[in-house]
Amino acid sequence: MTEYSFICDKEDGGCGNVFIVTMNRNTYTSHQACPKCQQTQAVHRHFQNDTPTICMDPQTLGMRAEKNKMSREAQQHITEKHRQ
């Protein structure tokens, strides 16, 4: 699940409310209703409050590296770098 922030933009007739919607990346939609005023036309993504949430464990990293035909040394270097 990923958090996406939205704003009900006052310049487009909204109330100015900034809110967060949690959803799966594969079901993401930018069409949201403001929970405060129920406006939909003025709601836009508010990227300023978004934080990237990418997490990959070393085992997954190794599997991806193997799939991409990286050398063992390159795999180990990347794994160690991300453990720090």
Secondary structure, DSSP 8 states (H G I E B T S, - for coil): -EEEEEEE-GGGT----EEEEEE-GGG--S----TTT---TTEEE-GGG--------HHHHHHHHHHTT--HHHHHHHHHHHH-
